[in-house]
Amino acid sequence: MRVNVLWFAELADRMNERETVIELPEGVAVRDLRGRVGDQFGQIADLLDRCMVAINGEYAGPERVLKSGDQVAFIPPVSGG
């Protein structure tokens, strides 16, 4: 299956793009995706544990199973004044 992953803030900067299409087997949960993304894209691995994840515009927990065509957003913490 394919999911469209959106990158924000520092993730987008490190990836040099705002979105990536990722191929996954059926039944992959958010927890599994986080690990796969970290393995595949080492330049952002250190940020992934601190990111919130949203699927199709709704925040999702680690157990949420992805479906083909889902839009997954990794949202890093933001600081500033």
Chimera marker file (.cmm) of the C-alpha trace (Angstrom):
<marker_set name="trace">
<marker id="1" x="0.000" y="0.000" z="0.000" r="1" g="1" b="0" radius="0.5"/>
<marker id="2" x="1.055" y="3.622" z="-0.411" r="1" g="1" b="0" radius="0.5"/>
<marker id="3" x="0.764" y="6.474" z="2.062" r="1" g="1" b="0" radius="0.5"/>
<marker id="4" x="1.615" y="10.118" z="1.519" r="1" g="1" b="0" radius="0.5"/>
<marker id="5" x="3.822" y="11.463" z="4.317" r="1" g="1" b="0" radius="0.5"/>
<marker id="6" x="3.896" y="15.207" z="4.983" r="1" g="1" b="0" radius="0.5"/>
<marker id="7" x="6.920" y="16.839" z="6.626" r="1" g="1" b="0" radius="0.5"/>
<marker id="8" x="6.751" y="20.056" z="8.627" r="1" g="1" b="0" radius="0.5"/>
<marker id="9" x="9.249" y="22.536" z="10.095" r="1" g="1" b="0" radius="0.5"/>
<marker id="10" x="12.707" y="21.035" z="10.712" r="1" g="1" b="0" radius="0.5"/>
<marker id="11" x="11.682" y="17.704" z="9.181" r="1" g="1" b="0" radius="0.5"/>
<marker id="12" x="10.921" y="19.407" z="5.865" r="1" g="1" b="0" radius="0.5"/>
<marker id="13" x="14.214" y="21.287" z="6.053" r="1" g="1" b="0" radius="0.5"/>
<marker id="14" x="16.223" y="18.116" z="6.614" r="1" g="1" b="0" radius="0.5"/>
<marker id="15" x="14.309" y="16.162" z="3.967" r="1" g="1" b="0" radius="0.5"/>
<marker id="16" x="14.545" y="19.005" z="1.414" r="1" g="1" b="0" radius="0.5"/>
<marker id="17" x="10.911" y="18.336" z="0.541" r="1" g="1" b="0" radius="0.5"/>
<marker id="18" x="7.459" y="18.706" z="2.041" r="1" g="1" b="0" radius="0.5"/>
<marker id="19" x="6.062" y="15.272" z="1.225" r="1" g="1" b="0" radius="0.5"/>
<marker id="20" x="7.103" y="11.741" z="0.324" r="1" g="1" b="0" radius="0.5"/>
<marker id="21" x="5.153" y="8.722" z="-0.886" r="1" g="1" b="0" radius="0.5"/>
<marker id="22" x="6.088" y="5.581" z="1.046" r="1" g="1" b="0" radius="0.5"/>
<marker id="23" x="5.296" y="1.965" z="0.146" r="1" g="1" b="0" radius="0.5"/>
<marker id="24" x="4.248" y="-0.193" z="3.113" r="1" g="1" b="0" radius="0.5"/>
<marker id="25" x="2.805" y="-3.649" z="3.672" r="1" g="1" b="0" radius="0.5"/>
<marker id="26" x="-0.832" y="-3.902" z="4.775" r="1" g="1" b="0" radius="0.5"/>
<marker id="27" x="-1.494" y="-3.683" z="8.515" r="1" g="1" b="0" radius="0.5"/>
<marker id="28" x="1.274" y="-1.229" z="9.416" r="1" g="1" b="0" radius="0.5"/>
<marker id="29" x="0.516" y="0.894" z="12.488" r="1" g="1" b="0" radius="0.5"/>
<marker id="30" x="1.802" y="4.382" z="13.280" r="1" g="1" b="0" radius="0.5"/>
<marker id="31" x="4.421" y="2.869" z="15.620" r="1" g="1" b="0" radius="0.5"/>
<marker id="32" x="5.743" y="0.691" z="12.783" r="1" g="1" b="0" radius="0.5"/>
<marker id="33" x="5.754" y="3.576" z="10.321" r="1" g="1" b="0" radius="0.5"/>
<marker id="34" x="7.763" y="5.729" z="12.723" r="1" g="1" b="0" radius="0.5"/>
<marker id="35" x="10.445" y="3.020" z="12.891" r="1" g="1" b="0" radius="0.5"/>
<marker id="36" x="10.493" y="2.443" z="9.148" r="1" g="1" b="0" radius="0.5"/>
<marker id="37" x="10.790" y="6.166" z="8.423" r="1" g="1" b="0" radius="0.5"/>
<marker id="38" x="13.654" y="6.473" z="10.905" r="1" g="1" b="0" radius="0.5"/>
<marker id="39" x="15.465" y="3.553" z="9.261" r="1" g="1" b="0" radius="0.5"/>
<marker id="40" x="14.881" y="4.850" z="5.736" r="1" g="1" b="0" radius="0.5"/>
<marker id="41" x="15.609" y="8.521" z="6.399" r="1" g="1" b="0" radius="0.5"/>
<marker id="42" x="18.427" y="8.684" z="8.930" r="1" g="1" b="0" radius="0.5"/>
<marker id="43" x="18.679" y="12.461" z="8.663" r="1" g="1" b="0" radius="0.5"/>
<marker id="44" x="15.401" y="12.822" z="10.621" r="1" g="1" b="0" radius="0.5"/>
<marker id="45" x="15.547" y="9.743" z="12.889" r="1" g="1" b="0" radius="0.5"/>
<marker id="46" x="16.495" y="11.762" z="15.980" r="1" g="1" b="0" radius="0.5"/>
<marker id="47" x="13.354" y="13.932" z="15.662" r="1" g="1" b="0" radius="0.5"/>
<marker id="48" x="10.688" y="11.289" z="15.090" r="1" g="1" b="0" radius="0.5"/>
<marker id="49" x="10.110" y="10.237" z="18.724" r="1" g="1" b="0" radius="0.5"/>
<marker id="50" x="9.186" y="13.827" z="19.597" r="1" g="1" b="0" radius="0.5"/>
<marker id="51" x="6.736" y="14.273" z="16.720" r="1" g="1" b="0" radius="0.5"/>
<marker id="52" x="2.974" y="14.131" z="16.854" r="1" g="1" b="0" radius="0.5"/>
<marker id="53" x="1.371" y="12.125" z="14.060" r="1" g="1" b="0" radius="0.5"/>
<marker id="54" x="-1.836" y="13.022" z="12.271" r="1" g="1" b="0" radius="0.5"/>
<marker id="55" x="-3.627" y="10.778" z="9.798" r="1" g="1" b="0" radius="0.5"/>
<marker id="56" x="-5.973" y="12.470" z="7.363" r="1" g="1" b="0" radius="0.5"/>
<marker id="57" x="-6.044" y="15.582" z="9.542" r="1" g="1" b="0" radius="0.5"/>
<marker id="58" x="-6.688" y="13.855" z="12.911" r="1" g="1" b="0" radius="0.5"/>
<marker id="59" x="-4.083" y="13.132" z="15.569" r="1" g="1" b="0" radius="0.5"/>
<marker id="60" x="-3.369" y="9.413" z="15.830" r="1" g="1" b="0" radius="0.5"/>
<marker id="61" x="-1.867" y="7.196" z="18.499" r="1" g="1" b="0" radius="0.5"/>
<marker id="62" x="0.816" y="4.547" z="17.964" r="1" g="1" b="0" radius="0.5"/>
<marker id="63" x="-1.695" y="1.699" z="17.554" r="1" g="1" b="0" radius="0.5"/>
<marker id="64" x="-3.639" y="3.278" z="14.681" r="1" g="1" b="0" radius="0.5"/>
<marker id="65" x="-3.418" y="1.094" z="11.587" r="1" g="1" b="0" radius="0.5"/>
<marker id="66" x="-2.803" y="2.835" z="8.289" r="1" g="1" b="0" radius="0.5"/>
<marker id="67" x="-4.790" y="2.314" z="5.101" r="1" g="1" b="0" radius="0.5"/>
<marker id="68" x="-3.702" y="2.757" z="1.523" r="1" g="1" b="0" radius="0.5"/>
<marker id="69" x="-4.019" y="6.376" z="0.462" r="1" g="1" b="0" radius="0.5"/>
<marker id="70" x="-3.779" y="7.807" z="3.983" r="1" g="1" b="0" radius="0.5"/>
<marker id="71" x="-2.100" y="11.168" z="4.405" r="1" g="1" b="0" radius="0.5"/>
<marker id="72" x="0.281" y="10.983" z="7.367" r="1" g="1" b="0" radius="0.5"/>
<marker id="73" x="1.747" y="14.148" z="8.876" r="1" g="1" b="0" radius="0.5"/>
<marker id="74" x="4.766" y="14.132" z="11.185" r="1" g="1" b="0" radius="0.5"/>
<marker id="75" x="4.570" y="17.307" z="13.234" r="1" g="1" b="0" radius="0.5"/>
<marker id="76" x="7.638" y="18.190" z="15.316" r="1" g="1" b="0" radius="0.5"/>
<marker id="77" x="7.395" y="20.287" z="18.471" r="1" g="1" b="0" radius="0.5"/>
<marker id="78" x="7.612" y="23.998" z="17.813" r="1" g="1" b="0" radius="0.5"/>
<marker id="79" x="9.234" y="26.559" z="20.070" r="1" g="1" b="0" radius="0.5"/>
<marker id="80" x="9.689" y="30.245" z="19.851" r="1" g="1" b="0" radius="0.5"/>
<marker id="81" x="8.416" y="33.478" z="21.133" r="1" g="1" b="0" radius="0.5"/>
<link id1="1" id2="2" r="1" g="1" b="0" radius="0.2"/>
<link id1="2" id2="3" r="1" g="1" b="0" radius="0.2"/>
<link id1="3" id2="4" r="1" g="1" b="0" radius="0.2"/>
<link id1="4" id2="5" r="1" g="1" b="0" radius="0.2"/>
<link id1="5" id2="6" r="1" g="1" b="0" radius="0.2"/>
<link id1="6" id2="7" r="1" g="1" b="0" radius="0.2"/>
<link id1="7" id2="8" r="1" g="1" b="0" radius="0.2"/>
<link id1="8" id2="9" r="1" g="1" b="0" radius="0.2"/>
<link id1="9" id2="10" r="1" g="1" b="0" radius="0.2"/>
<link id1="10" id2="11" r="1" g="1" b="0" radius="0.2"/>
<link id1="11" id2="12" r="1" g="1" b="0" radius="0.2"/>
<link id1="12" id2="13" r="1" g="1" b="0" radius="0.2"/>
<link id1="13" id2="14" r="1" g="1" b="0" radius="0.2"/>
<link id1="14" id2="15" r="1" g="1" b="0" radius="0.2"/>
<link id1="15" id2="16" r="1" g="1" b="0" radius="0.2"/>
<link id1="16" id2="17" r="1" g="1" b="0" radius="0.2"/>
<link id1="17" id2="18" r="1" g="1" b="0" radius="0.2"/>
<link id1="18" id2="19" r="1" g="1" b="0" radius="0.2"/>
<link id1="19" id2="20" r="1" g="1" b="0" radius="0.2"/>
<link id1="20" id2="21" r="1" g="1" b="0" radius="0.2"/>
<link id1="21" id2="22" r="1" g="1" b="0" radius="0.2"/>
<link id1="22" id2="23" r="1" g="1" b="0" radius="0.2"/>
<link id1="23" id2="24" r="1" g="1" b="0" radius="0.2"/>
<link id1="24" id2="25" r="1" g="1" b="0" radius="0.2"/>
<link id1="25" id2="26" r="1" g="1" b="0" radius="0.2"/>
<link id1="26" id2="27" r="1" g="1" b="0" radius="0.2"/>
<link id1="27" id2="28" r="1" g="1" b="0" radius="0.2"/>
<link id1="28" id2="29" r="1" g="1" b="0" radius="0.2"/>
<link id1="29" id2="30" r="1" g="1" b="0" radius="0.2"/>
<link id1="30" id2="31" r="1" g="1" b="0" radius="0.2"/>
<link id1="31" id2="32" r="1" g="1" b="0" radius="0.2"/>
<link id1="32" id2="33" r="1" g="1" b="0" radius="0.2"/>
<link id1="33" id2="34" r="1" g="1" b="0" radius="0.2"/>
<link id1="34" id2="35" r="1" g="1" b="0" radius="0.2"/>
<link id1="35" id2="36" r="1" g="1" b="0" radius="0.2"/>
<link id1="36" id2="37" r="1" g="1" b="0" radius="0.2"/>
<link id1="37" id2="38" r="1" g="1" b="0" radius="0.2"/>
<link id1="38" id2="39" r="1" g="1" b="0" radius="0.2"/>
<link id1="39" id2="40" r="1" g="1" b="0" radius="0.2"/>
<link id1="40" id2="41" r="1" g="1" b="0" radius="0.2"/>
<link id1="41" id2="42" r="1" g="1" b="0" radius="0.2"/>
<link id1="42" id2="43" r="1" g="1" b="0" radius="0.2"/>
<link id1="43" id2="44" r="1" g="1" b="0" radius="0.2"/>
<link id1="44" id2="45" r="1" g="1" b="0" radius="0.2"/>
<link id1="45" id2="46" r="1" g="1" b="0" radius="0.2"/>
<link id1="46" id2="47" r="1" g="1" b="0" radius="0.2"/>
<link id1="47" id2="48" r="1" g="1" b="0" radius="0.2"/>
<link id1="48" id2="49" r="1" g="1" b="0" radius="0.2"/>
<link id1="49" id2="50" r="1" g="1" b="0" radius="0.2"/>
<link id1="50" id2="51" r="1" g="1" b="0" radius="0.2"/>
<link id1="51" id2="52" r="1" g="1" b="0" radius="0.2"/>
<link id1="52" id2="53" r="1" g="1" b="0" radius="0.2"/>
<link id1="53" id2="54" r="1" g="1" b="0" radius="0.2"/>
<link id1="54" id2="55" r="1" g="1" b="0" radius="0.2"/>
<link id1="55" id2="56" r="1" g="1" b="0" radius="0.2"/>
<link id1="56" id2="57" r="1" g="1" b="0" radius="0.2"/>
<link id1="57" id2="58" r="1" g="1" b="0" radius="0.2"/>
<link id1="58" id2="59" r="1" g="1" b="0" radius="0.2"/>
<link id1="59" id2="60" r="1" g="1" b="0" radius="0.2"/>
<link id1="60" id2="61" r="1" g="1" b="0" radius="0.2"/>
<link id1="61" id2="62" r="1" g="1" b="0" radius="0.2"/>
<link id1="62" id2="63" r="1" g="1" b="0" radius="0.2"/>
<link id1="63" id2="64" r="1" g="1" b="0" radius="0.2"/>
<link id1="64" id2="65" r="1" g="1" b="0" radius="0.2"/>
<link id1="65" id2="66" r="1" g="1" b="0" radius="0.2"/>
<link id1="66" id2="67" r="1" g="1" b="0" radius="0.2"/>
<link id1="67" id2="68" r="1" g="1" b="0" radius="0.2"/>
<link id1="68" id2="69" r="1" g="1" b="0" radius="0.2"/>
<link id1="69" id2="70" r="1" g="1" b="0" radius="0.2"/>
<link id1="70" id2="71" r="1" g="1" b="0" radius="0.2"/>
<link id1="71" id2="72" r="1" g="1" b="0" radius="0.2"/>
<link id1="72" id2="73" r="1" g="1" b="0" radius="0.2"/>
<link id1="73" id2="74" r="1" g="1" b="0" radius="0.2"/>
<link id1="74" id2="75" r="1" g="1" b="0" radius="0.2"/>
<link id1="75" id2="76" r="1" g="1" b="0" radius="0.2"/>
<link id1="76" id2="77" r="1" g="1" b="0" radius="0.2"/>
<link id1="77" id2="78" r="1" g="1" b="0" radius="0.2"/>
<link id1="78" id2="79" r="1" g="1" b="0" radius="0.2"/>
<link id1="79" id2="80" r="1" g="1" b="0" radius="0.2"/>
<link id1="80" id2="81" r="1" g="1" b="0" radius="0.2"/>
</marker_set>
